[in-house]
Amino acid sequence: MSVSVQQDDFDIGAEITALTRGRHQVGALATFTGLVRDMNDGSGVHAMTLEHYPGMTETALEDIVEQARGRWEIDGVRVIHRFGRLMPGDQIVFVAVTSAHRGESFAACEFIMDFLKTRAPFWKREETPQGVRWVDAREADDSAAERWEQGK
Amino acid sequence: MSVKVLYFAALRDAVDCSEEIVELNGAKTLGELRAHLAARGERWAPLAATRNVRMARNQHMAPGDTAVSDGDEIAFFPPVTGG
């Protein structure tokens, strides 16, 4: 169960323990956690709702993890992405990768996040003082994913 | 010959529809199906905005030249913004 798409919050410590317990071949653990910010594009954000495409979301994330496994010698991978209504400071996404040495973990963790940003079917809707608005995709996210296509 | 079509996020709001069953009516690819759906009147025009619409066939992102067949689950949605 390396991928979870859920409404509930998650416990980073427990996830790390589950990924590393008894895995003494692992010498490196890299993690990324995404949080809801209270500001975006110049407006205050007092809540955010994440919509997703049930079924496809899980498949897309599993496919991204498989691609990472094909590129780097990694031991364990854990991806959690939440959906539903979230408040500033809430955790949105968690990616953890373990490997023998740090290079593989760092690279695979960043690769998974970059691909998730452009390939996994999630959409953010923000509640701001000016009203509710869908978040536009950022070109910087496309560029971040594309640089992995160009053979690094 | 029909397919289930799903719409998500801002695109769903724009066309005011989350799901429908549509006849393929000779459409052989995702792109043809999309053009046929977008041509149904002003309400469906947002589907034609190429830059802002992504497509999936049976829960995998797919380009416009992807073949569609009876019983497929097709989805149209804006560029994704998760993470």
Interface residues (C-beta under 8 A of the other chain):
Chain A: G34 L50 E51 H52 Y53 G55 M56 T59 A60 H81 I92 V93 M113 L116 K117 T118 R119 A120 P121 F122 W123 K124 R125 W134 V135 D136 A137 R138 D141
Chain B: L6 F8 A9 A10 D13 A56 Q59 H60 M61 A75 F77 P78 P79 V80 T81 G82 G83
